[in-house]
Structure formats: structure tokens, C-alpha cells
Amino acid sequence: MKGSCLCGEVTYEVDRLDTPIGHCSCKTCRKAHSAAFNTAAGVKHENFRWLKGEHLLKAYESSPGKLRYFCSNCGSQLIAQLEGQDSVILRVATLDDAPPQVPEHHIFKSHEVRWLEYGSHIVGYAEWQSDRN
């Protein structure tokens, strides 16, 4: 599976996801991703490789021993790395190809934002509606 940042200047490839996909609603993930939650999976180093743009990566230590790597051009966070671990934490939403599995768990549900709503009561549109702000 291949993946990339928003601007396409950093690309990577993974052979497989080595852990189940999971959502995280902790405050750090919400802030780092500017989203209600983050979706991630572990990929062992031998199953992950940068294809281009690795020189554009910048790292931010969001908590002791955890580095989050993002494109210095567009700001997309692509992976995180925990000190001493044999895998990276892949940001699944940056995959260009759909993974063969679906999320299996959701952590830090106690940190979930109250405004996150899904369901039939939310109006859905197939594409962007230009008359909406």
C-alpha cells in the first residue's frame, strides 16, 4: 500500500499493517491532527519505507519519547515513532490505498469531544455543496 502527505511531496509504502487499526480520541491526537480523533496502525520498520521526500520531514516530540513526523511543506502528519519500538505508528488516513482491514478499537473514549455526531439525523452530501459555508 502506498501513502502520501497532502502536497504529495512525501510518499511512503507499507507491505502490511502489523497491528489492528484503532482510533484515539486523546487530547494530544486531537490537537496534532486537528480532528475529533486519529486513526492509526503499527507497521514494523521492515514493512515500511519512504519512497520520496524524506528530507522534507520534521519531527515534534509531543510527549517524552514520542516523535510525530510531518511534512514540512504541507503539515500532514504521516507517522509517529516511540523510542525503542520496532515499528512506526502509521496515520492510516494518509494511505492512498485502502487497507484490507477496518478499525477494531477506540482508545481514550473518555476524552471524546461532545460535539462529534454521526447518524441518520446528520444531513449528508456526496460532494461539497458550493452554496454552503
C-alpha positions as CSV (number, residue, x, y, z in Angstrom):
1,M,0.0,0.0,0.0
2,K,1.2,3.5,-0.8
3,G,0.6,6.7,1.1
4,S,1.5,10.4,0.9
5,C,1.1,13.8,2.5
6,L,-1.4,16.4,1.3
7,C,1.0,18.1,-1.1
8,G,2.3,14.7,-2.4
9,E,6.0,15.6,-1.8
10,V,6.5,12.9,0.8
11,T,5.5,9.4,-0.2
12,Y,5.9,6.0,1.5
13,E,5.0,2.4,1.0
14,V,4.0,-0.3,3.5
15,D,3.8,-4.1,2.9
16,R,1.1,-4.6,5.5
17,L,-0.3,-3.2,8.8
18,D,1.2,-5.2,11.6
19,T,-1.4,-4.2,14.3
20,P,-5.1,-3.7,14.2
21,I,-6.3,-0.2,13.1
22,G,-7.6,1.9,16.0
23,H,-9.0,5.3,16.8
24,C,-7.6,7.6,19.5
25,S,-9.5,10.5,21.0
26,C,-6.8,11.7,23.4
27,K,-6.3,15.5,23.5
28,T,-2.8,15.2,22.0
29,C,-4.1,13.3,19.0
30,R,-7.0,15.7,18.5
31,K,-4.7,18.7,18.6
32,A,-2.0,17.1,16.4
33,H,-4.5,16.1,13.7
34,S,-6.9,18.9,14.0
35,A,-9.7,16.3,14.2
36,A,-12.0,14.7,16.6
37,F,-9.8,11.6,16.7
38,N,-6.8,10.0,15.0
39,T,-6.8,6.6,13.2
40,A,-3.6,4.6,13.3
41,A,-1.9,1.2,13.0
42,G,1.5,-0.1,13.7
43,V,3.9,-1.0,10.9
44,K,7.2,-2.8,11.6
45,H,10.3,-1.0,10.3
46,E,11.0,-3.8,7.8
47,N,7.5,-3.3,6.3
48,F,7.7,0.5,5.9
49,R,9.8,2.6,3.6
50,W,10.0,6.2,2.4
51,L,9.7,6.5,-1.4
52,K,10.4,10.2,-1.7
53,G,10.6,13.4,0.3
54,E,12.1,12.0,3.5
55,H,14.3,15.2,3.6
56,L,11.1,17.2,4.0
57,L,10.1,15.5,7.2
58,K,10.2,17.4,10.5
59,A,9.7,15.9,13.9
60,Y,7.9,17.1,17.0
61,E,8.2,15.4,20.4
62,S,4.6,15.5,21.6
63,S,5.3,13.5,24.8
64,P,8.5,12.1,26.2
65,G,10.0,9.6,23.8
66,K,7.2,10.1,21.1
67,L,8.2,11.8,17.9
68,R,5.5,12.8,15.4
69,Y,6.8,13.2,11.8
70,F,5.1,15.6,9.4
71,C,5.7,17.1,6.0
72,S,7.4,20.5,6.5
73,N,5.7,21.7,3.3
74,C,2.0,20.9,3.9
75,G,2.0,19.9,7.6
76,S,0.5,16.4,7.1
77,Q,1.4,14.1,10.0
78,L,2.4,10.8,8.5
79,I,3.9,8.6,11.3
80,A,4.9,8.7,14.9
81,Q,7.7,6.8,16.5
82,L,8.0,5.7,20.1
83,E,11.6,5.5,21.4
84,G,12.8,1.9,21.4
85,Q,9.9,0.4,19.4
86,D,10.4,-1.8,16.4
87,S,7.5,-0.2,14.5
88,V,6.1,3.1,13.4
89,I,2.6,4.4,14.2
90,L,1.1,5.0,10.7
91,R,-1.6,7.6,10.3
92,V,-4.0,5.4,8.3
93,A,-5.8,8.4,6.7
94,T,-2.6,9.2,4.8
95,L,-2.8,5.9,2.9
96,D,-3.6,6.4,-0.8
97,D,-4.7,2.7,-1.0
98,A,-7.5,1.3,1.2
99,P,-6.2,-1.1,3.8
100,P,-7.7,-4.6,3.9
101,Q,-9.0,-4.2,7.5
102,V,-11.2,-1.9,9.4
103,P,-10.7,-0.3,12.9
104,E,-11.0,-2.7,15.8
105,H,-10.8,-0.4,18.8
106,H,-11.1,3.1,20.1
107,I,-9.0,4.4,22.9
108,F,-9.3,7.4,25.2
109,K,-13.1,7.5,24.6
110,S,-13.2,9.4,27.9
111,H,-11.6,12.3,26.0
112,E,-14.1,12.3,23.2
113,V,-15.5,15.6,22.1
114,R,-19.2,16.1,22.9
115,W,-19.9,17.7,19.5
116,L,-18.9,14.6,17.4
117,E,-22.1,13.3,15.9
118,Y,-22.8,10.6,13.3
119,G,-26.0,9.1,12.2
120,S,-29.1,9.5,10.0
121,H,-30.0,12.8,11.7
122,I,-26.9,14.4,10.2
123,V,-27.6,15.6,6.6
124,G,-25.0,14.1,4.2
125,Y,-23.9,15.2,0.8
126,A,-22.0,13.2,-1.8
127,E,-19.7,16.1,-2.6
128,W,-19.0,19.7,-1.5
129,Q,-22.1,22.0,-1.8
130,S,-20.8,25.3,-3.2
131,D,-23.8,27.2,-1.7
132,R,-22.9,26.1,1.8
133,N,-20.3,27.8,4.0
